[in-house]
C-alpha cells in the first residue's frame, strides 16, 4: 500500500499520463459523437426504421472495421518498444507494414462485405423497409474502408512514439468533417440515411490523408532508413503478423458480442434495435473516453518495457488506474441522473424513447464494470502480449455461453444482463492473466 500511495503522488508520472491521455480523450470522444450525431439527425426523421437502418448498417460496418483493430493495437506496442530503444529503422518498417496490411485487408473485406451482409440480414429477419435502407447505408460505407483501416495503423504508430497530437489531428478532422457533412447531407440536401453514409466516407479519407502527411515530420525525431530488402522476408513480418493474428481473433470475438446484440435486438422489433443503438452510444462515449487513459498505458508501459524500467511501468499503471476509476464513477452518475436527457436528445420518436428508458439502469452500471478491461487491454497491448488477450477473450466467451442461453427468455433484459456479465468476465480473465505474468516476473523478462 505505501508503494501505491507513493506511485500515485509521483507528479511527473501524472504529467506524462495526461500529456498522452488528454489529447486522446478529446479525439476519442469525437468518435462516439459522430454516432450520436448520426442517431440525432436520423433519429429526428419520422420513422423508427430509418434510425434502425443506421444502427444495423453501422453495426455491420463496425464489425468489419473494428475486427481489424489489431492494425492499431499491434502497431502501438511494437512502435512503443522501438521508440524506447531509439530504433528509427524499426519504426519505419512498422509504419510501412501497417499501411500495407491495411490496404490488403480493405480490398479483401470490401469484396466479402456485400455477400456477408446479405447473410447477416437474413438471420436478423428485419422489416422490409429496414432491410433495404440498411443495405444502402452499408454498401456506401464500404467505400471508406481503406481509409479507415489506414487510419488505424497511423494512429497506433503515432501513439507508440508517444505523439498524441497526430492522432488528435486525424480523429478530430475525421469526425468534425463527418459531423458537418452529416448535417448538410441529411438535413440540408435531404439525402436521408445514405447521406449519413456518404458523409462518413468523405470524412474517413480526409483523416487518412492528414495522417499520412504528418508522418514525415514525426520520423525526423528518429533517424534511420527503411530496410526495403527485409520487407520481402517472412522473418520481418512474422512478429507483427503473429501479434496481429492473436489480436484479430480477440477483436473478432469482441465484435461478435456487439454484433449479436444488434441481431437479437432486430428480432425484437424496430423500436428495440433503435433503442439499444442509442444506449450503446452511451457505452461508446464512456469507452472512448476511458480508452484515452488506456492509450496512455499502452504507450508508457510499452516504452517502459522496451527500456526495462520496472518503476516507470508500475507508476504508469497506478496513476492511469486511479484516474480511470474516477472517470468511470463520473460516467455512471451521469447516466443514472441524466440518462433520460441523453436519450431524448437523440430522438423524438416516442416508442424508441420509452423502450430506451426501460434499460437505462444497465447503461449506468456498465462504466463501473467495463473500466478494468480497458485498462488491462492497454497494458497487454503495450507489452505486445496478444496471445494472453486472445485467450482471455475466448475464455470469456466460453464462460458466457451458458448464461446467455439461460437468459434469452428474458428478452431485451436478458440481452443486457448478458452484456454486463460479458464485461465482468472479460475483466476477470484479463486480470487473472495479468496476475500470472506478474507472479512469474514476465512483464519485463518474458
N, C-alpha and C positions, 0 to 999 in steps of 0.2 A: 504493500500500500504506500509506504513512503516514496518508493521509486515512481509510482504512478503520479503522486502529487507533485514530485519534483519535475517529472516529464511535462505535466500539464502547465506548470509555471514557467517553462522554458520559452521565453518570448521570441527568440529567433525562429523557433520551430513554428510558432503561431504565424509569424510573418511569412515564412516560406509556404505554409499550407494555404494561407489566404491569398498570397500572390498568385498561386495557381487556381485555387478554388473560386475566388470571386469572379474573374472573367468567365470561367467555365460555367458557373451557376447562371450568370447573365445570359450567356449564349445558349446553355442547355434549356433554360426556361422558355426561350423563344421557340423551341421545337414543339412543346405541347401547346403553346399559344397559337401556333398555326392550326393545330387540330381544334382548338377552341374557336378560332375564327371560322374555320370550315363549318363546325357544328352550329355556331351562332348565325352565320349568314344563311346557310342552307336550312337551319332549324326554324327560321322565320319565313320560309316558303310554306305554302299552305298544307302540304301533305306529309304524313309520317314516313311514307315510303321513300321520299326524297332524302330525308335525313338518314334513314336506314341504308340507302344505297351508298352514301358517303361512308357510313360506318363499316359496312360489309366490304365495299371496294377498297377502302383504306386498309382494312384488316388483311385482305388478300395480298395487297402490295407490300404491307409491312411484314407479312410472313416471309415473303421472298427476300426483301431488302435486309431486314434485321437478322435473318438467319445467316446473312453474310457479315454480321457484326465482328467476326474474327478479323476482318480486314483492318478494323480499328484497333481491337484489343491486342492482336498479335504484333502489330507494328509498334504499339506503345511499349510493350515490355522489352522487345529487342532494341528499339531505339533508345530507351532509357538506359539500358545496360551499356550500349555502345557509347552513349554520351558520358556515362560515368567513367568509362575507360579513355575517353577523348579520342575515339576511333572514327575519324571522318570518312574513311573509305567504307566502313561497315554501315554508317548512316546513309550514305548514298545508295549502297546496294539495297538496303531495307526499303528505302523510298521507292526505288525503281521496281523492285519485286512486288511491292504492294500495289502499285499502279497497274502493272501488267496483269496481276491476278484479278484486279477489279474489272478491267476491260474484258478479259476472257470469260469471267463468271457472268458479267452483264449480258454478253451475247448468248451464253447458254441459257440463262434464266429467262431472257426475253423470248427465246424460241420455245421453251417449255411452258411459259406462263399462261398462254392463251388456252391450250387444252387442259391444263391442270385447274385453271379457274372454272372451266365448264364442269369438271368432275366435282369440284368443291360445291358449286352452286346446286348441283343435282342432289347432293346429300343434305344441303341446307333446307331444301324444299321451300324457297321463298315465294311470295306472291309474284304474279306475272310482271307487275309494274316494278317491283323491287329487283327482280332478276334482270330486266332489260337495262335499267339505269345503272345497276352495279357493273354490268359488262362494259357499258360505255365509259364509265369512270375508270375502271381498272385498265382497260386497253389503252386509254390515253396516258395514264400514269406510267406505263411501261417505257415510254419514250424518254423518261427522265432517269431510268435505272442506271445507265452507265455513269452519269454524273454523280448520282447518289453514292454508288459504290466507290468511285474515285475519291469523293469527299471523306468517306470513312477512312480510307488509307491515309489521306493527307492529315486529317485531324489526329489520328492515332500517332502518326510520325511526329507531328509538331508537339504533341503532349509529351512524348518520350524525350524530346530535347528540352523540356520544361519551358516551352514557348506557348503560353496560354493566349497571347494576343492574336496569333494567327487563327487558331480555332474559333476565337470570338468573332473575328472578321468573317470567316467562312460561314459560320452558323447564323450570325446576325444578318448578314447580307442575304443569305438564302431565305431566311424566314421573314424578314421585312419585305423583301420583294414579293414573297408568296402572299403575305397579308394584303399588301397594296393591290396586287393583281387580282386576288380573290374578290375583294370588294368591287373592283372595277368590272371584272368579267361576269360575276354572278348578279350583282345588283345594277351596275351601270349598263352593261351590254346585254343583260338578261340571258346569259348562256346557261344558267342553271347548274346542275351537277357537273356537267362536262367542263364548264368554265372553271370550276374549282380545281379540276384535274389539270387543265391547261396551265393555270397559274403555278401549280406545284412543279410542273415540268420545266418551265422557264426559270423558276427560282433555283431549282437544283443545278442547272447548267451554269447559272450565274455564280453560285457559290463555288463550284468546282474550278472554274476558270480563275477566280480570285485566289483560291488556294494554290494552284499551280504557279501563278505569278509570284506569290510570296515565298516559295521555296528557295529561290535564287539568293535572296538576302539572308535567309536563315542559314544556308550552308556556308556562308563566309566565316561564321564563327568556328567551323570545324573543317580545317584544311584537309584535303585528301582527293583521291581520284577514284572513279568507278573502275572496278576490275571487270571489264567487258567480257573477257575470256571466261571468267568464273561463272557468268550467268548461263553459260552453256553446260555447266557441270551440275549433275544431280546433287553433289555434296553441298553446293552453295545454297540450294533450295530446300534441302531436307529439314534443317531445324525449323525454318519458318513454316513449311508445309505441315510438319508434324504437330506443331503448336496450333496452327490454324485448323487442322483436321479435328483435333480434340475440342477446340472452341466452337467449331461448326456444329459438331454433334450436340454439344451443350446448348448452343443457341437455337438449334432446330428443335430440341426438346422444349426449351423455354417458350419459343414462339408457338409451338403446338398447343400449349396450355392456353395462351391468349386467343389463338385461333378457334379452339374448341369452345371457348366462352361465347364467341360470336356465332358459331354454328348452332350451339344449343339455344342461344337467345333468339336466333332467327326462327327456329322451330316453335318458339313460344309466342311469336307474333311480331308484327312490325313495331308496335309500341315498345315491346320489351327489348328488342335488339337496339332500338334507338336510345332507350333509357340507359341500358348498360354501356353504350358508347359514351354518353355524357358522363357517367360515373367514372369510367375508365380514363376519361380526360383528366379527372382529378388525380387519379393514380399516376398518370404520365407527368403531370405537373410536379407532384411530390418526388417521383423517381428521378426526373431530370435535375431537379434542384439538389437532391441528396447526391446524385451522381457527380455533381461538381466537386464535392468533397472526396468522393471515391476516385475521381480522376487525379486529384492531388495525391492520394495514396498511391495510385499506380505509378506516377512519375517519381515521387520522392522515395518510395520503397524500392522501385526498380533501380534508381540511382544509387541508393544506399547498398543494395545487394551487389551492384556492379563494382562499387568501391569497397565492399566488405566492411561496412560501417554499421556495426550492431546497434550502437547507441542511437544513431540517426534513424534507423529503422523503427526502433521501439518508440521513440518520441513522436515520430510522424504518425504512427498508428494511434497513440494515446490522444494526441491533440485532435486528429480528424474524427476519432470516435466520439469524443466529448461534444464537439460542435454538431455532429450528425444527430446525436441523441436529442440535443436541444432543439434542432430544427424539426425533427420528427414529432416532438411534442407540440410544437407550434402548428404544424400542419394538421395534426389530429384535432386540436382545439378549433382551428379554422373551419374544418368540415363539420365538426359537431355543432358549432354555434351559428355558422353562416352557410351551411351546405345548401339550404333551400334557395338562397340568393344565387349561388353558383349554378344551380340547375335552371332557375328562372332566366338568368342571363343568356343561357344557351338556346332556349327555345320557348315559344309561346303556345305550342301545341299542348293542350291541357292533358290529354291522355298520356303523353310522354312524361310530362311533369309529374303527374300523380303516380305513375309507375316508378319513376326515379326516386321520389320522396320515400317510398317504402324501404328502399335499400341503402339510404344514406348512412345509417349506422355502420354498415360494413366498410364503407369508404373511410369513415373516421378512425376505425381501428387499424386499417391497413398500414399507415406510416410507421406505427409503433412496432409492427411485426416485421415489415419488409426492410427496415433500415439496416439490420445486421447483414443481410445478404448482399446489399450494395457495397458496404464497407469491405466485406470479405472478398467479394469479386475484385475490388481494387487491389487488395493485397496479392491475390493469386495471379492476377494479370501482370502486375509489376514484377512478380517473381517468375513469370512465364511458366507457371505451374498449371498448364492447361489440362493435363491428364486428371489431376485431382478435381478440377472444376467439372470436367465431363463426368467423372464417376459420381461426384456428388449430385449432379442433376439427374442422372439416370437412376441412382438410388432413391432420390426424392420421388420420382415418378412411380417407381415400383411400390414404394410405401404408400403413395397417394391412391393408387388404383382401387383398393378395397373400400376406402372412404367414399370415393367418387361414385362407385357403384351403389353403395348403400344409401347415399344422399340424393340420388337422381329423382326419387319420388317426391321430393320437396320442391320441385320446380326451380324457379329462379333463386329462391332462398338457398336451396341445396347447392346451386351453382356457386353462389357467393361464399358459402361456408367452405366448400371445396377449395376455392381460390385462396381463402385465408389459411387453410391447412397447408396448401402448397407453399405459400410464402414462409410459413413457420418451419416446415420440414426442410425447405431449401436452406434456411439459416442454420438449422441444427446440423445438417450433414456437412456443410462447409466448415462450421465450427469444429466438428469432430476431426476433419482432415487437418485443419489448422493446428489443433492441439497435438495431433500425432506428429506433425512436422516439427513443431516446437520441442516436443519431448525428445525427439531424436536429433535436434540441432541441425535440421536440414534446410532451413531458410537460407543460410549463408553458405553452408558447406555441402548442400545436396547436389 
